[in-house]
Amino acid sequence: MARGRPQQVWATVGAFAVAFIVEFSSDLAVAANGNMPRTPALYPHHACLTVVDRSVASDFTFAVHIPFEDTMISEDELPDSRQFSFFGLCRDPGRLELLPNWISTDDADRALEAAIIDTLPPADDILLEDPAWNQGHDGADTCVQGILEERLPISCAATADGVAWDTTGVPAGNYVIRGYTFAPPAGLWTTRIGVVQVNDGELLPVATLVSPVYDAKAFLQAGYRVLGCMAGPPGTMVSLQWASTATDNLADDAAWTEFAALDAAQGAIDELLLMPEQTVYLGLFLRAVASGPDGSRWVGHAPGFVTVYPGDGESDVPEVPPPPDHCDAGGDTSGGADPSTGDPGSGDPSADATSSAADETSSAGAGHDGGGGCACSTNRGDANPPLWWLGLAVAGHRLRRSRAR
């Protein structure tokens, strides 16, 4: 099938990838790389919502950057170690749900045979075996859609043209993309913020938030600006909600408080969250719930949370530049939202959510969502420190602690 241009909704809302460092358990540190930080996949500015209309074309390509090349495999590692995989998940796992450390039983079996691990992991620590991920869209027996047939080396050459996803056989629905660095005994998951909707010509209810990207501070009297985008068939409504980070059961709708109700036809989400006084010194998770006229529903979670402080001072959110890349992307990284100001960019938030706000096609191929390829660069003289490490340091603790079930 010829490569096409998937429809992009409100492309001027950018999203910054948040990559997380793994904490390694000492009893797993058998391989030579056991205690080394895993190399994350980085995602440059991109649309917070992309619609792949398969009645037009089924291919979607997204850009991936790397902080450095990581191809030197030690003799006691698996031959496909230190490589990327990417998956489309049929639901947004949210901030607190930990993804399994392993992808398949084959990966675990090979690690055991190579004496990298001492025992096989339980089924709920293997993504393709975990019951939490065994139900997908349209009754599919899995929520997990593999994007690549083979793992991708962490090199400039391998990532230059981005990652192509052929959605031909994918059940229609909304998907969040997660990257995975395979490096037994411990893997690393990275989040590509936003949603990719796969449909066959008719929009499905969807909403996604791009703020807060990380752990932000907000003041009670000033509020916090919430940005994102939404779409759906006529009659789709979106409820913006918050819940305390101290809540025991975030899966219970009763734990969430609505602060705005929107018509998805508006396309853009740009709302001021005014927190009640009882939220002072609490952390707040945010989510957007899109409900269609037929009763279908999608829940999109903000990647970060907001800590509320008293007073009327302005939020001290630091300016976060695009993530550093070992490779010279050569593309335009100026578009998208500015998380330091909440500025959604120059796009028209009132634009029709069913229209394409920008063309995701680049010189790397039709359907590419950003960046113009990748060539190795030796320029490391940035005046400012690479703030994507802030995201690593803040959130790294949660992905490699034991999964409690």
ZITA-V59401 format. One record per residue. N is the residue number from 1. RES is the residue in one small letter. SS is DSSP state (a for helix, b for strand, c for the rest). PHI is phi in degrees with one decimal (999 if undefined). NEAR is the number of other ideal C-beta (glycine too) atoms within 8 Angstrom. Layout:
n=N res=RES ss=SS phi=PHI near=NEAR
n=N res=RES ss=SS phi=PHI near=NEAR
//
This chain:
n=1 res=m ss=c phi=999 near=8
n=2 res=a ss=c phi=-65.3 near=4
n=3 res=r ss=c phi=-67.7 near=9
n=4 res=g ss=c phi=-121.8 near=11
n=5 res=r ss=c phi=-114.6 near=11
n=6 res=p ss=c phi=-65.1 near=15
n=7 res=q ss=b phi=-73.5 near=11
n=8 res=q ss=b phi=-111.2 near=15
n=9 res=v ss=b phi=-102.2 near=15
n=10 res=w ss=c phi=48.6 near=16
n=11 res=a ss=c phi=-66.1 near=12
n=12 res=t ss=c phi=-75.5 near=13
n=13 res=v ss=c phi=-82.3 near=18
n=14 res=g ss=c phi=-83.8 near=12
n=15 res=a ss=c phi=-139.6 near=16
n=16 res=f ss=c phi=-99.4 near=13
n=17 res=a ss=c phi=-72.7 near=14
n=18 res=v ss=b phi=-112.1 near=14
n=19 res=a ss=b phi=-102.1 near=14
n=20 res=f ss=c phi=-118.8 near=15
n=21 res=i ss=c phi=-77.2 near=12
n=22 res=v ss=c phi=-92.8 near=12
n=23 res=e ss=c phi=-95.5 near=9
n=24 res=f ss=c phi=-101.8 near=11
n=25 res=s ss=c phi=-77.5 near=9
n=26 res=s ss=a phi=-63.2 near=5
n=27 res=d ss=a phi=-77.0 near=5
n=28 res=l ss=a phi=-100.9 near=10
n=29 res=a ss=c phi=-79.5 near=10
n=30 res=v ss=c phi=-99.1 near=10
n=31 res=a ss=c phi=-69.5 near=12
n=32 res=a ss=c phi=-60.9 near=7
n=33 res=n ss=c phi=-94.4 near=10
n=34 res=g ss=c phi=-56.6 near=11
n=35 res=n ss=c phi=-104.1 near=5
n=36 res=m ss=c phi=-90.0 near=5
n=37 res=p ss=c phi=-60.5 near=5
n=38 res=r ss=c phi=-78.9 near=11
n=39 res=t ss=c phi=-80.5 near=12
n=40 res=p ss=c phi=-85.6 near=13
n=41 res=a ss=b phi=-81.7 near=13
n=42 res=l ss=b phi=-113.9 near=15
n=43 res=y ss=c phi=-124.0 near=16
n=44 res=p ss=c phi=-69.8 near=15
n=45 res=h ss=c phi=-48.5 near=11
n=46 res=h ss=c phi=-156.9 near=15
n=47 res=a ss=c phi=-65.8 near=16
n=48 res=c ss=c phi=-78.4 near=14
n=49 res=l ss=b phi=-143.7 near=16
n=50 res=t ss=b phi=-123.4 near=16
n=51 res=v ss=b phi=-108.0 near=13
n=52 res=v ss=b phi=-99.3 near=15
n=53 res=d ss=b phi=-90.6 near=11
n=54 res=r ss=c phi=-72.8 near=13
n=55 res=s ss=c phi=-73.2 near=5
n=56 res=v ss=c phi=-107.8 near=8
n=57 res=a ss=c phi=-163.4 near=14
n=58 res=s ss=c phi=-107.3 near=10
n=59 res=d ss=b phi=-92.1 near=15
n=60 res=f ss=b phi=-137.3 near=13
n=61 res=t ss=b phi=-121.8 near=17
n=62 res=f ss=b phi=-122.6 near=14
n=63 res=a ss=c phi=-80.7 near=17
n=64 res=v ss=c phi=-133.2 near=14
n=65 res=h ss=b phi=-112.7 near=16
n=66 res=i ss=b phi=-132.0 near=16
n=67 res=p ss=c phi=-75.3 near=12
n=68 res=f ss=c phi=-168.0 near=6
n=69 res=e ss=c phi=-77.3 near=9
n=70 res=d ss=b phi=-139.9 near=8
n=71 res=t ss=c phi=-126.0 near=8
n=72 res=m ss=c phi=-86.3 near=5
n=73 res=i ss=c phi=-89.4 near=8
n=74 res=s ss=c phi=-76.8 near=8
n=75 res=e ss=c phi=-67.9 near=5
n=76 res=d ss=c phi=-100.0 near=9
n=77 res=e ss=c phi=-98.3 near=14
n=78 res=l ss=c phi=-69.3 near=9
n=79 res=p ss=c phi=-63.4 near=5
n=80 res=d ss=c phi=-102.4 near=6
n=81 res=s ss=c phi=-69.4 near=12
n=82 res=r ss=c phi=58.0 near=14
n=83 res=q ss=b phi=-137.9 near=11
n=84 res=f ss=b phi=-96.6 near=15
n=85 res=s ss=b phi=-126.0 near=13
n=86 res=f ss=b phi=-136.4 near=16
n=87 res=f ss=b phi=-135.7 near=12
n=88 res=g ss=b phi=-99.2 near=13
n=89 res=l ss=b phi=-104.5 near=14
n=90 res=c ss=c phi=-76.9 near=13
n=91 res=r ss=c phi=-144.1 near=7
n=92 res=d ss=c phi=-84.2 near=10
n=93 res=p ss=c phi=-69.5 near=8
n=94 res=g ss=c phi=78.1 near=9
n=95 res=r ss=c phi=-75.7 near=9
n=96 res=l ss=c phi=-100.9 near=6
n=97 res=e ss=c phi=-77.9 near=6
n=98 res=l ss=c phi=-88.4 near=8
n=99 res=l ss=c phi=-80.7 near=8
n=100 res=p ss=c phi=-58.5 near=12
n=101 res=n ss=c phi=-75.0 near=8
n=102 res=w ss=b phi=-114.2 near=12
n=103 res=i ss=c phi=-92.8 near=11
n=104 res=s ss=c phi=-137.7 near=10
n=105 res=t ss=a phi=-65.8 near=10
n=106 res=d ss=a phi=-62.1 near=6
n=107 res=d ss=a phi=-58.9 near=11
n=108 res=a ss=a phi=-67.8 near=13
n=109 res=d ss=a phi=-60.9 near=9
n=110 res=r ss=a phi=-67.6 near=9
n=111 res=a ss=a phi=-68.0 near=12
n=112 res=l ss=a phi=-66.9 near=12
n=113 res=e ss=a phi=-61.6 near=6
n=114 res=a ss=c phi=-86.2 near=8
n=115 res=a ss=c phi=63.4 near=7
n=116 res=i ss=c phi=-79.7 near=12
n=117 res=i ss=c phi=-125.2 near=13
n=118 res=d ss=c phi=-92.9 near=5
n=119 res=t ss=c phi=-140.0 near=5
n=120 res=l ss=c phi=-72.6 near=7
n=121 res=p ss=c phi=-73.7 near=10
n=122 res=p ss=c phi=-68.9 near=5
n=123 res=a ss=a phi=-59.6 near=7
n=124 res=d ss=a phi=-78.5 near=11
n=125 res=d ss=a phi=-108.6 near=10
n=126 res=i ss=b phi=-122.6 near=15
n=127 res=l ss=c phi=-52.9 near=12
n=128 res=l ss=c phi=-77.1 near=10
n=129 res=e ss=c phi=-113.2 near=8
n=130 res=d ss=c phi=-69.4 near=12
n=131 res=p ss=a phi=-58.3 near=6
n=132 res=a ss=a phi=-66.5 near=5
n=133 res=w ss=a phi=-122.9 near=11
n=134 res=n ss=c phi=-100.8 near=8
n=135 res=q ss=c phi=-133.0 near=8
n=136 res=g ss=c phi=-115.7 near=13
n=137 res=h ss=a phi=-67.4 near=9
n=138 res=d ss=a phi=55.6 near=7
n=139 res=g ss=a phi=76.9 near=6
n=140 res=a ss=c phi=-60.5 near=10
n=141 res=d ss=c phi=-84.2 near=6
n=142 res=t ss=c phi=-146.3 near=10
n=143 res=c ss=c phi=-92.5 near=11
n=144 res=v ss=b phi=-104.6 near=12
n=145 res=q ss=b phi=-112.6 near=11
n=146 res=g ss=b phi=-68.6 near=8
n=147 res=i ss=c phi=-95.1 near=10
n=148 res=l ss=c phi=-114.3 near=10
n=149 res=e ss=c phi=-76.6 near=3
n=150 res=e ss=c phi=-130.2 near=4
n=151 res=r ss=c phi=-67.5 near=9
n=152 res=l ss=b phi=-107.3 near=13
n=153 res=p ss=b phi=-59.1 near=10
n=154 res=i ss=b phi=-88.2 near=14
n=155 res=s ss=c phi=-143.4 near=9
n=156 res=c ss=a phi=-62.2 near=12
n=157 res=a ss=a phi=-62.3 near=6
n=158 res=a ss=a phi=-72.9 near=8
n=159 res=t ss=a phi=-98.9 near=16
n=160 res=a ss=c phi=-57.8 near=11
n=161 res=d ss=c phi=-96.4 near=10
n=162 res=g ss=c phi=77.7 near=14
n=163 res=v ss=b phi=-116.3 near=12
n=164 res=a ss=b phi=-96.2 near=10
n=165 res=w ss=b phi=-118.1 near=12
n=166 res=d ss=b phi=-89.3 near=7
n=167 res=t ss=c phi=-92.0 near=11
n=168 res=t ss=c phi=-53.3 near=7
n=169 res=g ss=c phi=-98.7 near=3
n=170 res=v ss=c phi=-85.3 near=9
n=171 res=p ss=c phi=-58.0 near=9
n=172 res=a ss=c phi=-59.0 near=10
n=173 res=g ss=b phi=157.3 near=11
n=174 res=n ss=b phi=-94.5 near=11
n=175 res=y ss=b phi=-137.3 near=13
n=176 res=v ss=b phi=-104.1 near=14
n=177 res=i ss=b phi=-99.7 near=12
n=178 res=r ss=b phi=-125.3 near=12
n=179 res=g ss=b phi=-96.6 near=15
n=180 res=y ss=b phi=-138.7 near=13
n=181 res=t ss=b phi=-95.6 near=16
n=182 res=f ss=b phi=-86.4 near=14
n=183 res=a ss=c phi=-158.8 near=12
n=184 res=p ss=c phi=-52.5 near=13
n=185 res=p ss=c phi=-88.2 near=11
n=186 res=a ss=c phi=-130.2 near=13
n=187 res=g ss=c phi=-98.3 near=13
n=188 res=l ss=b phi=-132.0 near=15
n=189 res=w ss=b phi=-97.4 near=11
n=190 res=t ss=b phi=-129.1 near=16
n=191 res=t ss=b phi=-105.5 near=12
n=192 res=r ss=b phi=-93.4 near=13
n=193 res=i ss=b phi=-65.9 near=13
n=194 res=g ss=b phi=106.0 near=13
n=195 res=v ss=b phi=-130.6 near=14
n=196 res=v ss=b phi=-112.3 near=15
n=197 res=q ss=b phi=-100.5 near=15
n=198 res=v ss=b phi=-106.9 near=12
n=199 res=n ss=b phi=-141.3 near=12
n=200 res=d ss=c phi=-117.9 near=7
n=201 res=g ss=c phi=114.1 near=6
n=202 res=e ss=c phi=-120.7 near=6
n=203 res=l ss=c phi=-64.4 near=13
n=204 res=l ss=c phi=-111.6 near=14
n=205 res=p ss=c phi=-59.8 near=15
n=206 res=v ss=b phi=-158.2 near=16
n=207 res=a ss=b phi=-154.0 near=16
n=208 res=t ss=b phi=-147.8 near=15
n=209 res=l ss=b phi=-112.7 near=15
n=210 res=v ss=c phi=-117.1 near=16
n=211 res=s ss=c phi=-141.1 near=15
n=212 res=p ss=c phi=-75.7 near=14
n=213 res=v ss=c phi=-76.2 near=14
n=214 res=y ss=c phi=-129.7 near=13
n=215 res=d ss=c phi=-86.0 near=10
n=216 res=a ss=b phi=-101.3 near=15
n=217 res=k ss=b phi=-113.7 near=9
n=218 res=a ss=b phi=-135.6 near=14
n=219 res=f ss=b phi=-107.7 near=14
n=220 res=l ss=c phi=-54.2 near=13
n=221 res=q ss=c phi=-83.0 near=6
n=222 res=a ss=c phi=-95.6 near=10
n=223 res=g ss=b phi=77.4 near=10
n=224 res=y ss=b phi=-137.8 near=13
n=225 res=r ss=b phi=-83.8 near=10
n=226 res=v ss=b phi=-106.7 near=15
n=227 res=l ss=b phi=-119.4 near=13
n=228 res=g ss=b phi=175.2 near=16
n=229 res=c ss=b phi=-152.0 near=16
n=230 res=m ss=b phi=-154.1 near=19
n=231 res=a ss=b phi=-163.6 near=16
n=232 res=g ss=c phi=155.9 near=13
n=233 res=p ss=c phi=-67.8 near=10
n=234 res=p ss=c phi=-51.7 near=5
n=235 res=g ss=c phi=97.2 near=7
n=236 res=t ss=c phi=-71.9 near=17
n=237 res=m ss=b phi=-114.6 near=10
n=238 res=v ss=b phi=-123.6 near=15
n=239 res=s ss=b phi=-105.1 near=11
n=240 res=l ss=b phi=-92.6 near=16
n=241 res=q ss=b phi=-139.6 near=12
n=242 res=w ss=b phi=-127.3 near=14
n=243 res=a ss=b phi=-146.9 near=12
n=244 res=s ss=b phi=-69.0 near=11
n=245 res=t ss=c phi=-66.7 near=9
n=246 res=a ss=c phi=-87.9 near=6
n=247 res=t ss=c phi=-64.0 near=9
n=248 res=d ss=c phi=-73.0 near=4
n=249 res=n ss=c phi=-131.7 near=6
n=250 res=l ss=c phi=-72.2 near=10
n=251 res=a ss=c phi=-74.4 near=3
n=252 res=d ss=c phi=-85.2 near=6
n=253 res=d ss=a phi=-58.3 near=4
n=254 res=a ss=a phi=-67.0 near=4
n=255 res=a ss=a phi=-78.0 near=10
n=256 res=w ss=c phi=-107.9 near=10
n=257 res=t ss=b phi=-112.6 near=6
n=258 res=e ss=b phi=-76.0 near=8
n=259 res=f ss=b phi=-122.8 near=9
n=260 res=a ss=b phi=-160.9 near=9
n=261 res=a ss=b phi=-123.9 near=7
n=262 res=l ss=b phi=-126.8 near=12
n=263 res=d ss=b phi=-88.7 near=7
n=264 res=a ss=a phi=-61.0 near=16
n=265 res=a ss=a phi=-63.3 near=8
n=266 res=q ss=a phi=-66.4 near=11
n=267 res=g ss=c phi=82.3 near=14
n=268 res=a ss=b phi=-98.7 near=15
n=269 res=i ss=b phi=-106.3 near=15
n=270 res=d ss=b phi=-150.0 near=8
n=271 res=e ss=b phi=-127.2 near=10
n=272 res=l ss=b phi=-93.8 near=7
n=273 res=l ss=b phi=-86.6 near=15
n=274 res=l ss=c phi=-101.5 near=6
n=275 res=m ss=c phi=-83.3 near=13
n=276 res=p ss=c phi=-70.5 near=5
n=277 res=e ss=a phi=-59.8 near=6
n=278 res=q ss=a phi=-69.8 near=5
n=279 res=t ss=a phi=-89.4 near=11
n=280 res=v ss=c phi=-58.8 near=10
n=281 res=y ss=c phi=69.6 near=5
n=282 res=l ss=c phi=-104.2 near=11
n=283 res=g ss=b phi=-93.7 near=11
n=284 res=l ss=b phi=-122.6 near=14
n=285 res=f ss=b phi=-85.3 near=15
n=286 res=l ss=b phi=-122.9 near=15
n=287 res=r ss=b phi=-148.4 near=15
n=288 res=a ss=b phi=-122.8 near=16
n=289 res=v ss=b phi=-112.0 near=12
n=290 res=a ss=b phi=-97.0 near=17
n=291 res=s ss=b phi=-122.5 near=11
n=292 res=g ss=c phi=-87.0 near=13
n=293 res=p ss=c phi=-63.6 near=7
n=294 res=d ss=c phi=-91.6 near=4
n=295 res=g ss=c phi=93.3 near=6
n=296 res=s ss=c phi=-68.0 near=8
n=297 res=r ss=b phi=-147.1 near=9
n=298 res=w ss=b phi=-134.9 near=12
n=299 res=v ss=b phi=-115.9 near=10
n=300 res=g ss=b phi=-112.8 near=15
n=301 res=h ss=b phi=-101.0 near=12
n=302 res=a ss=b phi=-66.9 near=15
n=303 res=p ss=b phi=-71.9 near=12
n=304 res=g ss=b phi=-120.4 near=12
n=305 res=f ss=b phi=-136.9 near=13
n=306 res=v ss=b phi=-112.0 near=14
n=307 res=t ss=b phi=-99.8 near=12
n=308 res=v ss=b phi=-96.9 near=13
n=309 res=y ss=b phi=-122.9 near=11
n=310 res=p ss=c phi=-73.6 near=5
n=311 res=g ss=c phi=100.4 near=7
n=312 res=d ss=c phi=-124.6 near=6
n=313 res=g ss=c phi=-65.7 near=8
n=314 res=e ss=c phi=-79.0 near=5
n=315 res=s ss=c phi=-59.2 near=10
n=316 res=d ss=c phi=-95.0 near=6
n=317 res=v ss=c phi=-63.8 near=9
n=318 res=p ss=c phi=-71.9 near=7
n=319 res=e ss=c phi=-73.2 near=7
n=320 res=v ss=c phi=-111.9 near=11
n=321 res=p ss=c phi=-74.6 near=6
n=322 res=p ss=c phi=-55.6 near=7
n=323 res=p ss=c phi=-58.3 near=14
n=324 res=p ss=c phi=-67.5 near=9
n=325 res=d ss=c phi=-133.8 near=13
n=326 res=h ss=c phi=-64.3 near=11
n=327 res=c ss=b phi=-100.2 near=13
n=328 res=d ss=b phi=-84.2 near=9
n=329 res=a ss=c phi=-67.9 near=13
n=330 res=g ss=c phi=72.1 near=8
n=331 res=g ss=c phi=-105.9 near=11
n=332 res=d ss=c phi=-84.3 near=6
n=333 res=t ss=c phi=-112.3 near=10
n=334 res=s ss=c phi=-90.3 near=4
n=335 res=g ss=c phi=-81.5 near=10
n=336 res=g ss=c phi=99.6 near=10
n=337 res=a ss=c phi=-73.7 near=14
n=338 res=d ss=b phi=-103.8 near=9
n=339 res=p ss=c phi=-67.8 near=14
n=340 res=s ss=c phi=-78.4 near=7
n=341 res=t ss=c phi=-122.4 near=5
n=342 res=g ss=c phi=78.1 near=9
n=343 res=d ss=b phi=-72.0 near=6
n=344 res=p ss=c phi=-76.4 near=11
n=345 res=g ss=c phi=104.2 near=11
n=346 res=s ss=c phi=-92.7 near=3
n=347 res=g ss=c phi=-71.5 near=13
n=348 res=d ss=c phi=-92.1 near=5
n=349 res=p ss=c phi=-62.4 near=10
n=350 res=s ss=c phi=-91.5 near=6
n=351 res=a ss=c phi=-62.7 near=11
n=352 res=d ss=c phi=-57.5 near=6
n=353 res=a ss=c phi=-66.8 near=15
n=354 res=t ss=c phi=-93.6 near=7
n=355 res=s ss=c phi=-99.2 near=6
n=356 res=s ss=c phi=-85.9 near=9
n=357 res=a ss=c phi=-80.7 near=12
n=358 res=a ss=c phi=-160.6 near=10
n=359 res=d ss=c phi=-98.1 near=6
n=360 res=e ss=c phi=-82.1 near=15
n=361 res=t ss=c phi=-77.8 near=8
n=362 res=s ss=b phi=-127.5 near=12
n=363 res=s ss=c phi=-66.3 near=5
n=364 res=a ss=c phi=-76.1 near=12
n=365 res=g ss=b phi=141.3 near=12
n=366 res=a ss=c phi=-61.6 near=10
n=367 res=g ss=c phi=90.2 near=15
n=368 res=h ss=b phi=-73.3 near=15
n=369 res=d ss=c phi=-100.1 near=13
n=370 res=g ss=c phi=159.2 near=13
n=371 res=g ss=c phi=79.6 near=15
n=372 res=g ss=c phi=-117.1 near=9
n=373 res=g ss=c phi=102.6 near=12
n=374 res=c ss=c phi=-151.0 near=13
n=375 res=a ss=b phi=-130.8 near=9
n=376 res=c ss=b phi=-59.4 near=8
n=377 res=s ss=c phi=-130.9 near=8
n=378 res=t ss=c phi=-108.4 near=4
n=379 res=n ss=c phi=-80.4 near=5
n=380 res=r ss=c phi=-116.2 near=4
n=381 res=g ss=c phi=-92.8 near=4
n=382 res=d ss=c phi=-65.2 near=7
n=383 res=a ss=c phi=-70.6 near=3
n=384 res=n ss=c phi=-100.4 near=6
n=385 res=p ss=c phi=-65.6 near=5
n=386 res=p ss=c phi=-70.9 near=9
n=387 res=l ss=c phi=-72.1 near=10
n=388 res=w ss=a phi=-65.8 near=15
n=389 res=w ss=a phi=-66.5 near=8
n=390 res=l ss=a phi=-59.1 near=10
n=391 res=g ss=a phi=-62.3 near=13
n=392 res=l ss=a phi=-62.2 near=12
n=393 res=a ss=a phi=-68.7 near=8
n=394 res=v ss=a phi=-69.1 near=8
n=395 res=a ss=a phi=-109.1 near=12
n=396 res=g ss=a phi=-63.9 near=12
n=397 res=h ss=a phi=-63.9 near=7
n=398 res=r ss=a phi=-86.6 near=9
n=399 res=l ss=c phi=-82.9 near=14
n=400 res=r ss=c phi=-118.1 near=11
n=401 res=r ss=c phi=-79.3 near=8
n=402 res=s ss=c phi=-61.5 near=4
n=403 res=r ss=c phi=-79.2 near=9
n=404 res=a ss=c phi=-91.7 near=3
n=405 res=r ss=c phi=-130.7 near=3
//
